[in-house]
Amino acid sequence: MAAEPIQGAEVPAVPFLVIGADASAHLVGTRCQGCGVTIPGKRCVCMACGARSGLEPIRLTEQGRLYSFTVVHRSFPGVKTPFVAAIVNLDGGGTLKGTLVGVAPDPHALPYDMPVKVVYRDSGQKAADGSPFLAYYFVPSPGDQT
Amino acid sequence: MTEAYIVGIDMIAFGRYPGRTVAELGAEAALLALDDAGLGIRDMQALYCGNLLEAHLMVGQRILREIGLTGIPVVNTANACATGATAFREGLIAVKAGLHDLVLVVGVEQMGSGLLGASSRPDGFVEEGVLGSSTMPAMFAQIGVEHARKYGTTFEQFARVAVKNHHHSTMNTKAMSRRETPLREVMESEMISWPNTKLMCSINVDGAAAAVIASRSVAKRLGLLGRAVRVRASEMTSGPYTPQEFAIPDFNQVTRNCARAAYEGAGLGPEDLDLVELHDCFATAELIHYENLGLCPDGDAGRMIDAGETALGGRIPVNVSGGLLSKGHPLGATGIANLYEVATHLRGAAGTRQVEAARIGLTHVVGGSPGRGSACVVHILEKA
């Protein structure tokens, strides 16, 4: 039987974000040993080649590069704008969409392939039981410039 | 398999019809298409109906309640922005297979206004703004930026698509918006999602379009071949795996695969086309599809719009209807409305926006959403 959730403990905003017993967070994925692709989240079947075996659970890399983006000025009611909606290729494989924070929301200030890293923050939203949703975000990671 | 022809096709003027139902709008288009063919609902052997937002509400059957409950088979389809084209293709397959000789196809949608997409999940979490964005303008902006990163495509080049399509719409009385939008106005209109401004986004409108498809033998027997349009190719693809698939649905490879199959099926190439109606849900999308459909080499789309090659009178006119940017984009109707546009040109009946001596045209729709996938349909039509 699954343990009862601890009141007030953070809950992951996406299924591939895992919060450990020590409250540290990481992202999980799957690597297909057959075709070599890396896909975020746990999978029993490879979405690229259809293999049903040889799917290895992995931790996703937290370093990546800005592949594409947009600066969102108009969004759904209640969503604060502008923000940078980024597509990031993780260095160890896998691509994620997410919000890039810690930058000016200016398309001319966002170089392609700029190094970014994944960070985990309280999203400011709460589940029905009051637990805060923990989300992942991207931040610039200039130290990783290679 | 037998050859199949469009023997009747029409659309209602796209716009906002808050006082009418989806069934009423679909019925109006159905009657227009039947009138165009000179046939009646009693001649139809099946109905294929495309609608997305009321997909579980038996829209096809409700249309028959408006125009005649003849008891024929009804197939209701839902397939993102390819919904109407999917319904058309299913009807076409039934005719080509010899199952039916005459079928009615309707695409219809009632949209309301505002941004498309779900704003919250069953657990109450709002992903938008936290996990990037899932609005349609944002997604297609990211795809435009991807093109810009590869080829240096500029904001101005994307904006020129809107200038061109809005210009085309001034010649189409069935378009929702029919006015010129100079480049400066397009670029200075409200920024929705960089680089797509408001005038670079398709309009959410209500609309319906319908077609009657006949086998060659029946079209001939009924004397309908004179105005008929032959369907040379009808292909559908779903999004294949791409490395970015988890983050953003694929609209490029799915279109390339579909176009390649259509050209092969028709025994034609992009150089044989006289006009194209492609899925310009956003200005950014139109440019990437020039390349995806083989209208120009990869990386040449920006130059192509600058040179005016896709404007009426250019080398290969694209979206002379005004496109989704000005005609509007009623999801389920779009994939039949673009067939109506191309068929009208092949019949030489497009008035002031007529593409001269048009003989072969291509239609394209593609849709999808993050974490779900994509759907693409391409048709190639030829003057009979």
HADDOCK unambig.tbl for C-alpha pairs under 7 A between the chains (distance, minus, plus):
assign (segid A and resid 47 and name CA) (segid B and resid 241 and name CA) 6.92 0.50 0.50
assign (segid A and resid 48 and name CA) (segid B and resid 241 and name CA) 5.28 0.50 0.50
assign (segid A and resid 68 and name CA) (segid B and resid 142 and name CA) 5.68 0.50 0.50
assign (segid A and resid 68 and name CA) (segid B and resid 145 and name CA) 5.99 0.50 0.50
assign (segid A and resid 68 and name CA) (segid B and resid 146 and name CA) 5.48 0.50 0.50
assign (segid A and resid 69 and name CA) (segid B and resid 142 and name CA) 5.02 0.50 0.50
assign (segid A and resid 69 and name CA) (segid B and resid 145 and name CA) 6.61 0.50 0.50
assign (segid A and resid 70 and name CA) (segid B and resid 138 and name CA) 6.21 0.50 0.50
assign (segid A and resid 70 and name CA) (segid B and resid 141 and name CA) 5.88 0.50 0.50
assign (segid A and resid 70 and name CA) (segid B and resid 142 and name CA) 5.39 0.50 0.50
assign (segid A and resid 70 and name CA) (segid B and resid 193 and name CA) 6.11 0.50 0.50
assign (segid A and resid 70 and name CA) (segid B and resid 194 and name CA) 5.33 0.50 0.50
assign (segid A and resid 71 and name CA) (segid B and resid 193 and name CA) 5.50 0.50 0.50
assign (segid A and resid 71 and name CA) (segid B and resid 194 and name CA) 5.18 0.50 0.50
assign (segid A and resid 72 and name CA) (segid B and resid 138 and name CA) 6.41 0.50 0.50
assign (segid A and resid 72 and name CA) (segid B and resid 192 and name CA) 6.37 0.50 0.50
assign (segid A and resid 72 and name CA) (segid B and resid 193 and name CA) 4.40 0.50 0.50
assign (segid A and resid 72 and name CA) (segid B and resid 194 and name CA) 6.60 0.50 0.50
assign (segid A and resid 73 and name CA) (segid B and resid 191 and name CA) 6.27 0.50 0.50
assign (segid A and resid 73 and name CA) (segid B and resid 192 and name CA) 5.07 0.50 0.50
assign (segid A and resid 73 and name CA) (segid B and resid 193 and name CA) 5.54 0.50 0.50
assign (segid A and resid 74 and name CA) (segid B and resid 192 and name CA) 4.90 0.50 0.50
assign (segid A and resid 74 and name CA) (segid B and resid 193 and name CA) 6.68 0.50 0.50
assign (segid A and resid 75 and name CA) (segid B and resid 135 and name CA) 6.95 0.50 0.50
assign (segid A and resid 76 and name CA) (segid B and resid 115 and name CA) 6.91 0.50 0.50
assign (segid A and resid 76 and name CA) (segid B and resid 119 and name CA) 6.57 0.50 0.50
assign (segid A and resid 79 and name CA) (segid B and resid 128 and name CA) 6.93 0.50 0.50
assign (segid A and resid 79 and name CA) (segid B and resid 129 and name CA) 6.31 0.50 0.50
assign (segid A and resid 83 and name CA) (segid B and resid 129 and name CA) 6.85 0.50 0.50
assign (segid A and resid 84 and name CA) (segid B and resid 132 and name CA) 6.95 0.50 0.50
assign (segid A and resid 85 and name CA) (segid B and resid 132 and name CA) 4.04 0.50 0.50
assign (segid A and resid 85 and name CA) (segid B and resid 133 and name CA) 5.55 0.50 0.50
assign (segid A and resid 86 and name CA) (segid B and resid 132 and name CA) 6.10 0.50 0.50
assign (segid A and resid 87 and name CA) (segid B and resid 247 and name CA) 6.65 0.50 0.50
assign (segid A and resid 94 and name CA) (segid B and resid 243 and name CA) 6.93 0.50 0.50
assign (segid A and resid 95 and name CA) (segid B and resid 243 and name CA) 6.88 0.50 0.50
assign (segid A and resid 95 and name CA) (segid B and resid 244 and name CA) 5.41 0.50 0.50
assign (segid A and resid 95 and name CA) (segid B and resid 246 and name CA) 6.45 0.50 0.50
assign (segid A and resid 95 and name CA) (segid B and resid 247 and name CA) 5.93 0.50 0.50
assign (segid A and resid 96 and name CA) (segid B and resid 246 and name CA) 6.64 0.50 0.50
assign (segid A and resid 96 and name CA) (segid B and resid 247 and name CA) 4.85 0.50 0.50
assign (segid A and resid 97 and name CA) (segid B and resid 131 and name CA) 6.25 0.50 0.50
assign (segid A and resid 97 and name CA) (segid B and resid 132 and name CA) 5.83 0.50 0.50
assign (segid A and resid 97 and name CA) (segid B and resid 247 and name CA) 4.79 0.50 0.50
assign (segid A and resid 98 and name CA) (segid B and resid 130 and name CA) 6.60 0.50 0.50
assign (segid A and resid 98 and name CA) (segid B and resid 131 and name CA) 4.01 0.50 0.50
assign (segid A and resid 98 and name CA) (segid B and resid 132 and name CA) 3.92 0.50 0.50
assign (segid A and resid 99 and name CA) (segid B and resid 129 and name CA) 6.47 0.50 0.50
assign (segid A and resid 99 and name CA) (segid B and resid 130 and name CA) 5.66 0.50 0.50
assign (segid A and resid 99 and name CA) (segid B and resid 131 and name CA) 5.43 0.50 0.50
assign (segid A and resid 99 and name CA) (segid B and resid 132 and name CA) 4.17 0.50 0.50
assign (segid A and resid 112 and name CA) (segid B and resid 149 and name CA) 6.81 0.50 0.50
assign (segid A and resid 123 and name CA) (segid B and resid 130 and name CA) 6.88 0.50 0.50
assign (segid A and resid 125 and name CA) (segid B and resid 125 and name CA) 6.87 0.50 0.50
assign (segid A and resid 127 and name CA) (segid B and resid 123 and name CA) 6.89 0.50 0.50
assign (segid A and resid 127 and name CA) (segid B and resid 124 and name CA) 6.71 0.50 0.50
